[in-house]
Amino acid sequence: MGTPASFRDSSAVMMVRGQGVDTQVYLVRRSDSLQFFGGYWALPGGVLDGGDGDLERDAQEAFRWCAARELFEETGVLLDDLDTGWSSEQRAQHRNGLLESPELEAWKVVRRGGGSLSSLAHLGLLRTPAFAPVRYSTHFYGLQFPADNEPEILPGELSHGEFLRPAEALLQWRRGERLIVPPVRTLLEFLADRVHAPTGWQDFLTHASDRLQSFLEEEIPPILNSPGVYMLPLKTPSIPPATTTNTYLVGQEDFYLVDPGTPCPDEQRAMIEFIHQRTCHGARLKGLLLTHHHEDHVGGVQCLTEAFDVPVLGHIETLSRLELQGIPVRNRERLPLGAAPDGSPDWCLEAIHTPGHTPGHLVFRDSRYRAILGGDLASTISTILIDPPEGHLATYLRSLQLIHNLKPGLFYPAHGPVARDSRQLMREYLLHRGEREEQLVAALRELPGSQPRALVPVVYADLPEAAYPMAGASLLAGLIKLEEEGRAQRVEDRWSLL
């Protein structure tokens, strides 16, 4: 699954109250404006601060102090272990001060006063997979709601907070009413399976660490941003900064696998095992769906067809370029998935032809949650290369506008994390392409009769020289668009405005 050079160390706290089926978990809603999981419900927590302790001397102590501090900052809850003697007014004053200045002397006094922090039970460690540009190494802790506390969310990075039964939160998630950060959803599901027993919380504390540890030992974690869409970020020979391609399993009773891109044998084995876990519980793999024919989207096709004897489906252009005897998928064709995760009938994937990156590019929209499985229509970590003659910029822009007009929900890219707002992502891409066109027109006005390679450093002055070859392909796509619109002309290999 890949291990990066560094992570951002952090802690999070699963705070519960009640027992058995009445067990409730405190969830916080992250502000819509946040780039990382904005609008999602999560657990209180945050990044390790220098004042939390020395990782080399005692890492667990540092992460526990981080958890205690973040819990106090975000919810106002102070652990019973920390006998500060503060009145409610003093507690509010110190909390506000800590939010304004992390170096607040009052919290240093708390740190020097010690405290066993034994009420924080370590649940385990999870790391963000390699698809994300910013990755976290997060220690999760369980906590019985401390006495004499009342959580309070101050508007800022968080907008709301509430106690919910795990099953209730998961039901709202399945209905598409509440976005939940994927690792938190995993913990909620694990807890929901155990709260019916009298010792449910203790059983959860006993076994959570083993469950989380399995994800650190190369088992593919169940990454679901919306119900029924599993993300499998697997290593592929992609264009930097991407090092992975997101393969997706979509469906419950019947499911399809979208873009099996990895050529790596170990990743392929993990993917096959993940599918076997689904099929051994009665789910049926109906086929492999391809968004397009590029190498980093099809590297696992052969091994999966051999392992499961299922058909390959894609646009006729894609199948012909791969010389596959697959099943052509027509524009707006609907692929049945059975019942949706919330029980809604007639769930399906709709194929939408979105050429421009390649002539046969497809995206798939799910009918229940309106999520878009977008292939290389857009990325959340970089731009998309339009490389003539296969790529065609004007066509690509029309495809972006088409998806924007459909009023979709989440956007699942082939490269990068999921985008909460597909329409906003499409607008950003259209705006970026418009700005590049303005820069190109300005460069042609300044340097008439130039060859494309002379224009690249001017139009793409914000890029390192190593990126110029790919930038040159994009620039040529822009020149061709201007020529088609009657705004530019070329004489041999030299371009000028008309």
C-alpha positions as CSV (number, residue, x, y, z in Angstrom):
1,M,0.0,0.0,0.0
2,G,3.1,2.2,0.2
3,T,4.7,4.1,3.2
4,P,5.6,7.7,2.8
5,A,8.6,9.5,4.4
6,S,6.5,11.3,7.0
7,F,3.0,11.7,8.4
8,R,1.3,14.3,10.5
9,D,1.0,12.8,14.0
10,S,-2.4,13.3,15.6
11,S,-4.8,12.0,18.1
12,A,-8.6,11.6,18.2
13,V,-11.0,10.6,21.0
14,M,-14.1,8.4,20.8
15,M,-16.1,9.8,23.8
16,V,-19.1,7.6,24.8
17,R,-21.9,7.7,27.4
18,G,-24.5,5.2,28.4
19,Q,-24.4,1.4,28.3
20,G,-25.5,-1.4,26.0
21,V,-27.9,-0.4,23.3
22,D,-28.1,3.1,24.9
23,T,-24.4,3.7,24.2
24,Q,-23.9,7.0,22.5
25,V,-20.8,8.5,20.8
26,Y,-20.0,12.2,20.6
27,L,-19.5,13.3,17.0
28,V,-18.4,16.7,15.8
29,R,-19.1,18.3,12.4
30,R,-16.2,19.8,10.6
31,S,-16.7,23.3,9.1
32,D,-17.6,23.3,5.4
33,S,-14.7,25.6,4.7
34,L,-12.1,23.1,5.8
35,Q,-10.1,21.5,2.9
36,F,-9.6,18.2,4.8
37,F,-13.0,16.5,5.3
38,G,-15.0,19.8,5.4
39,G,-18.6,19.1,6.1
40,Y,-18.0,15.6,7.5
41,W,-18.7,14.3,11.0
42,A,-15.7,13.1,12.9
43,L,-14.2,12.6,16.4
44,P,-12.7,15.4,18.4
45,G,-9.0,15.5,17.8
46,G,-6.1,17.2,16.0
47,V,-2.4,17.3,15.3
48,L,0.3,16.8,17.9
49,D,1.7,20.0,19.3
50,G,5.3,20.6,20.5
51,G,4.0,21.1,24.0
52,D,2.3,17.7,24.2
53,G,5.5,15.9,25.0
54,D,8.6,14.2,23.6
55,L,7.8,11.5,21.0
56,E,11.2,10.0,21.3
57,R,11.1,9.8,25.1
58,D,7.5,8.6,25.6
59,A,5.3,8.6,22.4
60,Q,2.2,7.2,24.1
61,E,2.3,10.0,26.7
62,A,2.6,12.6,24.0
63,F,-0.3,11.3,22.0
64,R,-2.5,11.0,25.2
65,W,-1.7,14.6,26.1
66,C,-2.5,15.6,22.5
67,A,-5.9,13.8,22.8
68,A,-6.6,15.5,26.2
69,R,-5.7,19.0,24.9
70,E,-7.6,18.6,21.6
71,L,-10.7,17.3,23.5
72,F,-10.6,20.4,25.8
73,E,-10.0,22.8,22.9
74,E,-12.7,21.4,20.7
75,T,-15.4,20.4,23.2
76,G,-14.5,22.0,26.5
77,V,-14.4,18.5,28.1
78,L,-11.6,18.1,30.7
79,L,-10.6,14.6,31.8
80,D,-11.3,13.4,35.3
81,D,-7.6,12.6,35.5
82,L,-6.8,16.3,35.3
83,D,-7.8,17.7,38.7
84,T,-7.4,21.4,37.9
85,G,-9.8,22.7,40.5
86,W,-11.1,25.2,37.9
87,S,-14.6,26.6,38.3
88,S,-16.8,26.4,35.2
89,E,-16.0,30.1,34.5
90,Q,-12.3,29.5,34.8
91,R,-12.5,26.5,32.6
92,A,-14.3,28.5,29.9
93,Q,-11.7,31.3,30.3
94,H,-8.8,28.9,29.9
95,R,-10.3,27.1,27.0
96,N,-10.9,30.3,25.1
97,G,-7.3,31.4,25.9
98,L,-5.9,28.1,24.6
99,L,-7.8,28.4,21.3
100,E,-6.3,31.9,20.9
101,S,-2.8,30.9,22.0
102,P,-1.6,27.3,22.0
103,E,1.2,28.4,24.3
104,L,-1.2,29.4,27.0
105,E,0.4,29.2,30.5
106,A,-2.7,27.6,32.0
107,W,-2.3,24.5,29.9
108,K,1.4,24.3,30.7
109,V,0.4,24.3,34.4
110,V,-2.0,21.4,33.7
111,R,0.9,19.5,31.9
112,R,3.3,20.1,34.8
113,G,0.6,18.9,37.3
114,G,0.7,15.5,35.6
115,G,-2.2,13.2,35.6
116,S,-2.3,9.6,34.7
117,L,-4.6,10.1,31.7
118,S,-5.6,6.4,32.4
119,S,-9.2,7.2,31.4
120,L,-8.0,7.3,27.8
121,A,-8.0,3.8,26.4
122,H,-5.8,3.3,23.4
123,L,-7.9,1.9,20.5
124,G,-5.2,1.7,17.9
125,L,-3.4,3.6,15.1
126,L,-4.6,4.3,11.5
127,R,-2.6,6.0,8.7
128,T,-4.0,7.8,5.7
129,P,-3.4,5.7,2.5
130,A,-1.1,7.0,-0.2
131,F,-3.8,8.6,-2.3
132,A,-3.9,11.8,-0.2
133,P,-1.5,14.7,-0.5
134,V,-1.6,15.3,3.3
135,R,-1.4,12.1,5.3
136,Y,-2.1,11.5,9.0
137,S,-0.9,9.0,11.5
138,T,-3.7,9.1,14.1
139,H,-3.9,7.4,17.5
140,F,-7.5,6.8,18.5
141,Y,-8.6,6.7,22.1
142,G,-11.8,5.6,23.8
143,L,-13.2,7.6,26.8
144,Q,-16.2,7.2,29.0
145,F,-17.8,10.7,29.2
146,P,-16.2,12.4,32.2
147,A,-18.4,13.5,35.1
148,D,-19.3,17.2,35.6
149,N,-18.7,18.0,31.9
150,E,-21.0,19.4,29.2
151,P,-19.6,19.5,25.6
152,E,-19.7,22.8,23.9
153,I,-18.7,23.5,20.3
154,L,-17.3,27.0,19.6
155,P,-17.8,28.0,15.9
156,G,-14.6,27.8,13.9
157,E,-13.1,24.6,12.6
158,L,-16.1,22.8,14.0
159,S,-19.8,23.8,13.6
160,H,-21.8,21.3,15.6
161,G,-21.5,18.4,18.0
162,E,-23.9,15.8,19.3
163,F,-24.2,12.4,21.1
164,L,-25.7,9.7,18.8
165,R,-26.1,6.0,19.0
166,P,-23.7,4.3,16.6
167,A,-26.6,2.6,14.7
168,E,-28.4,5.9,14.4
169,A,-25.4,7.7,12.9
170,L,-24.8,4.8,10.5
171,L,-28.4,4.8,9.4
172,Q,-28.3,8.5,8.6
173,W,-25.1,7.9,6.7
174,R,-26.7,5.1,4.6
175,R,-29.6,7.5,3.8
176,G,-27.1,10.0,2.6
177,E,-28.1,12.5,5.4
178,R,-24.7,12.6,7.2
179,L,-21.2,12.4,5.8
180,I,-18.8,10.5,8.2
181,V,-15.1,10.4,8.0
182,P,-14.2,6.9,6.8
183,P,-12.1,5.6,9.8
184,V,-14.7,7.0,12.2
185,R,-17.4,5.1,10.3
186,T,-15.3,2.0,10.6
187,L,-15.1,2.4,14.4
188,L,-18.8,3.1,14.6
189,E,-19.6,-0.1,12.8
190,F,-17.3,-2.0,15.0
191,L,-18.9,-0.6,18.1
192,A,-22.4,-1.0,16.8
193,D,-21.8,-4.7,16.5
194,R,-20.9,-5.0,20.2
195,V,-23.1,-2.6,22.1
196,H,-25.9,-5.2,22.4
197,A,-23.9,-7.2,24.9
198,P,-23.8,-6.1,28.6
199,T,-20.0,-5.7,28.3
200,G,-20.2,-4.1,24.8
201,W,-17.9,-1.2,25.5
202,Q,-15.3,-3.3,27.2
203,D,-15.5,-5.8,24.4
204,F,-15.0,-3.0,21.9
205,L,-11.9,-1.7,23.8
206,T,-10.4,-5.2,23.9
207,H,-10.7,-5.9,20.2
208,A,-10.5,-2.5,18.5
209,S,-6.7,-2.5,18.5
210,D,-6.5,-5.8,16.7
211,R,-9.0,-4.6,14.1
212,L,-7.1,-1.4,13.4
213,Q,-3.8,-3.2,13.4
214,S,-5.0,-5.4,10.5
215,F,-5.2,-2.3,8.3
216,L,-1.5,-1.5,9.0
217,E,-0.5,-5.0,7.9
218,E,-1.5,-4.4,4.3
219,E,-5.2,-5.4,4.6
220,I,-7.1,-3.0,2.4
221,P,-9.2,-0.8,4.8
222,P,-12.9,-0.3,4.0
223,I,-12.8,3.3,2.8
224,L,-16.3,4.4,2.2
225,N,-17.2,8.1,1.8
226,S,-20.7,7.4,0.7
227,P,-22.6,4.1,1.1
228,G,-21.8,1.2,-1.2
229,V,-18.7,2.8,-2.8
230,Y,-15.5,1.2,-1.6
231,M,-12.2,3.0,-2.4
232,L,-9.1,0.9,-3.0
233,P,-6.1,3.1,-3.5
234,L,-3.5,0.9,-5.2
235,K,-0.1,1.5,-6.5
236,T,0.2,2.2,-10.3
237,P,2.6,3.8,-12.7
238,S,0.7,7.1,-12.7
239,I,1.8,10.6,-13.7
240,P,3.3,12.4,-10.6
241,P,2.3,13.6,-8.1
242,A,-0.1,10.6,-8.2
243,T,1.4,7.3,-7.2
244,T,-1.8,5.4,-6.9
245,T,-5.0,4.9,-8.8
246,N,-8.3,4.6,-6.9
247,T,-10.1,1.4,-7.8
248,Y,-13.7,1.3,-6.7
249,L,-16.2,-1.4,-5.8
250,V,-19.7,-0.1,-6.3
251,G,-22.8,-2.0,-5.1
252,Q,-24.2,-4.2,-2.3
253,E,-26.0,-7.3,-3.6
254,D,-24.5,-6.9,-7.1
255,F,-21.4,-4.9,-7.5
256,Y,-18.9,-3.7,-10.2
257,L,-15.2,-3.0,-9.9
258,V,-14.2,0.3,-11.6
259,D,-10.7,0.8,-13.0
260,P,-8.6,-2.1,-11.8
261,G,-5.4,-0.2,-12.5
262,T,-2.6,-1.8,-10.5
263,P,-0.1,-4.0,-12.3
264,C,1.6,-4.9,-8.9
265,P,1.2,-8.5,-8.0
266,D,1.0,-7.8,-4.2
267,E,-1.6,-5.2,-4.7
268,Q,-3.6,-7.4,-7.1
269,R,-3.6,-10.2,-4.4
270,A,-4.9,-7.7,-1.8
271,M,-7.6,-6.6,-4.3
272,I,-8.6,-10.2,-5.1
273,E,-8.8,-11.0,-1.3
274,F,-11.0,-7.9,-0.7
275,I,-13.4,-9.0,-3.5
276,H,-13.4,-12.6,-2.1
277,Q,-14.5,-11.2,1.3
278,R,-17.5,-9.6,-0.4
279,T,-18.4,-12.6,-2.5
280,C,-18.2,-15.1,0.4
281,H,-21.0,-13.1,2.1
282,G,-23.3,-13.5,-1.0
283,A,-22.5,-10.4,-3.0
284,R,-22.0,-11.0,-6.8
285,L,-19.2,-9.3,-8.9
286,K,-21.0,-8.5,-12.2
287,G,-18.0,-7.2,-14.1
288,L,-15.1,-4.8,-14.5
289,L,-16.0,-1.2,-15.6
290,L,-13.3,0.9,-17.3
291,T,-13.4,4.7,-17.4
292,H,-10.8,4.7,-20.2
293,H,-7.9,2.7,-21.6
294,H,-4.8,4.3,-20.0
295,E,-2.3,2.0,-18.4
296,D,-2.8,3.1,-14.8
297,H,-6.5,2.2,-15.1
298,V,-6.3,-1.2,-16.7
299,G,-3.2,-2.9,-15.2
300,G,-5.2,-5.4,-13.2
301,V,-7.8,-6.4,-15.8
302,Q,-6.2,-9.7,-16.9
303,C,-5.6,-11.0,-13.4
304,L,-9.2,-10.2,-12.3
305,T,-10.9,-11.7,-15.3
306,E,-8.8,-14.8,-14.7
307,A,-9.7,-14.9,-11.0
308,F,-13.4,-14.2,-11.3
309,D,-14.4,-15.0,-14.9
310,V,-16.4,-11.7,-15.3
311,P,-16.8,-9.5,-18.4
312,V,-15.0,-6.2,-19.0
313,L,-17.3,-3.3,-19.8
314,G,-16.4,0.1,-21.3
315,H,-16.9,2.5,-24.2
316,I,-16.4,0.9,-27.6
317,E,-13.4,3.2,-28.2
318,T,-11.8,2.0,-24.9
319,L,-12.4,-1.7,-25.7
320,S,-11.0,-1.4,-29.3
321,R,-7.8,0.4,-28.1
322,L,-7.2,-2.4,-25.6
323,E,-8.2,-5.1,-28.1
324,L,-10.6,-6.6,-25.6
325,Q,-13.6,-8.7,-26.3
326,G,-15.6,-6.8,-23.8
327,I,-19.2,-5.5,-23.6
328,P,-19.6,-2.0,-25.0
329,V,-21.4,0.5,-22.7
330,R,-23.6,3.1,-24.3
331,N,-24.0,6.7,-23.2
332,R,-26.6,6.9,-20.5
333,E,-26.8,3.1,-20.2
334,R,-28.0,2.0,-16.7
335,L,-26.2,-0.9,-14.9
336,P,-28.4,-2.4,-12.2
337,L,-27.0,-2.8,-8.7
338,G,-30.0,-4.2,-6.8
339,A,-31.1,-2.5,-3.5
340,A,-29.2,0.5,-2.2
341,P,-27.5,0.4,1.2
342,D,-30.6,2.1,2.8
343,G,-32.9,-0.4,1.2
344,S,-34.1,1.8,-1.7
345,P,-34.9,-0.3,-4.8
346,D,-33.6,-0.1,-8.3
347,W,-30.2,1.3,-7.5
348,C,-28.0,1.6,-10.5
349,L,-25.0,3.1,-12.1
350,E,-25.5,5.4,-15.1
351,A,-22.7,5.5,-17.7
352,I,-22.0,9.1,-19.0
353,H,-19.8,9.6,-22.0
354,T,-17.3,12.4,-21.1
355,P,-14.7,12.5,-23.9
356,G,-11.8,15.0,-24.0
357,H,-9.1,13.3,-21.9
358,T,-9.6,10.3,-24.2
359,P,-12.3,9.7,-26.9
360,G,-13.9,6.9,-25.0
361,H,-13.8,8.3,-21.5
362,L,-16.8,7.4,-19.3
363,V,-17.9,8.5,-15.8
364,F,-20.5,6.6,-13.7
365,R,-23.2,8.2,-11.6
366,D,-25.0,6.3,-8.9
367,S,-28.7,6.8,-8.9
368,R,-29.3,6.9,-5.1
369,Y,-26.6,9.3,-3.8
370,R,-25.7,11.0,-7.2
371,A,-22.0,10.3,-6.6
372,I,-19.7,10.5,-9.6
373,L,-17.0,7.9,-10.3
374,G,-15.0,10.3,-12.4
375,G,-11.9,8.5,-13.7
376,D,-9.6,11.1,-15.2
377,L,-12.2,13.7,-15.7
378,A,-10.8,15.5,-12.7
379,S,-8.2,14.9,-10.0
380,T,-8.1,16.3,-6.5
381,I,-4.3,16.4,-6.3
382,S,-3.3,17.8,-9.8
383,T,-4.7,18.9,-13.1
384,I,-5.7,16.5,-15.9
385,L,-3.4,16.2,-18.9
386,I,-5.1,16.8,-22.3
387,D,-2.6,15.5,-24.8
388,P,-3.4,15.9,-28.5
389,P,-4.3,14.2,-30.7
390,E,-6.0,11.7,-28.3
391,G,-6.9,14.6,-26.0
392,H,-9.2,17.4,-27.2
393,L,-9.5,20.5,-25.0
394,A,-12.8,21.9,-26.3
395,T,-14.5,18.5,-25.9
396,Y,-13.0,18.1,-22.4
397,L,-14.4,21.5,-21.3
398,R,-17.9,20.4,-22.6
399,S,-17.6,17.2,-20.5
400,L,-16.7,19.2,-17.4
401,Q,-19.7,21.5,-18.0
402,L,-22.0,18.4,-18.6
403,I,-21.2,16.9,-15.2
404,H,-21.5,20.3,-13.5
405,N,-25.0,20.7,-14.9
406,L,-26.1,17.3,-13.6
407,K,-25.9,18.6,-10.0
408,P,-24.0,15.6,-8.7
409,G,-22.9,14.8,-5.2
410,L,-19.5,13.5,-4.2
411,F,-16.8,13.2,-6.8
412,Y,-14.7,10.0,-6.7
413,P,-11.5,10.7,-8.7
414,A,-9.0,8.1,-10.0
415,H,-6.2,10.1,-8.3
416,G,-6.6,11.9,-4.9
417,P,-9.1,12.1,-2.1
418,V,-12.9,12.3,-2.7
419,A,-14.3,15.8,-3.3
420,R,-17.4,16.6,-1.3
421,D,-18.8,19.0,-4.0
422,S,-18.6,17.7,-7.6
423,R,-20.0,21.0,-9.0
424,Q,-17.4,23.1,-7.1
425,L,-14.6,20.9,-8.5
426,M,-15.9,21.2,-12.0
427,R,-16.1,25.0,-11.6
428,E,-12.6,25.1,-10.3
429,Y,-11.4,23.1,-13.3
430,L,-13.2,25.3,-15.8
431,L,-11.9,28.4,-14.1
432,H,-8.3,27.1,-14.2
433,R,-8.5,26.2,-17.9
434,G,-10.0,29.6,-18.6
435,E,-7.1,31.3,-16.8
436,R,-4.5,29.2,-18.7
437,E,-6.2,30.3,-21.9
438,E,-5.9,33.9,-21.0
439,Q,-2.2,33.4,-20.2
440,L,-1.7,31.7,-23.6
441,V,-3.4,34.5,-25.5
442,A,-1.3,37.0,-23.6
443,A,1.9,35.1,-24.5
444,L,0.9,34.9,-28.2
445,R,0.2,38.6,-28.2
446,E,3.7,39.3,-26.7
447,L,5.5,36.7,-28.8
448,P,3.7,36.3,-32.2
449,G,5.1,33.6,-34.5
450,S,6.4,31.5,-31.7
451,Q,6.9,27.8,-31.5
452,P,5.1,26.0,-28.7
453,R,8.3,25.3,-26.8
454,A,9.1,29.0,-26.6
455,L,5.6,29.7,-25.1
456,V,5.7,27.0,-22.4
457,P,8.0,28.9,-19.9
458,V,5.9,32.0,-20.3
459,V,2.4,30.4,-19.9
460,Y,3.6,27.9,-17.3
461,A,6.0,30.1,-15.3
462,D,4.6,28.6,-12.1
463,L,5.8,25.1,-13.0
464,P,9.3,23.6,-12.6
465,E,11.3,22.9,-15.8
466,A,10.9,19.2,-15.3
467,A,7.2,19.6,-15.9
468,Y,7.6,21.4,-19.2
469,P,7.1,18.3,-21.5
470,M,3.6,17.7,-20.1
471,A,2.9,21.4,-20.0
472,G,3.9,21.5,-23.7
473,A,1.2,18.9,-24.5
474,S,-1.4,21.0,-22.6
475,L,-0.3,24.2,-24.3
476,L,-0.7,22.5,-27.7
477,A,-4.2,21.5,-26.8
478,G,-4.9,25.2,-26.0
479,L,-3.4,26.3,-29.3
480,I,-5.6,23.9,-31.2
481,K,-8.7,25.1,-29.4
482,L,-7.9,28.7,-30.3
483,E,-7.3,27.7,-34.0
484,E,-10.6,25.8,-34.1
485,E,-12.3,28.9,-32.8
486,G,-10.7,31.1,-35.4
487,R,-8.6,33.0,-32.8
488,A,-5.2,31.8,-33.8
489,Q,-3.3,30.3,-36.8
490,R,-0.2,28.3,-37.3
491,V,2.3,28.5,-40.2
492,E,4.3,25.4,-40.1
493,D,5.1,25.1,-36.4
494,R,4.7,28.8,-35.5
495,W,1.6,30.3,-33.9
496,S,0.1,33.7,-33.9
497,L,-3.2,35.3,-32.9
498,L,-5.7,36.3,-35.7
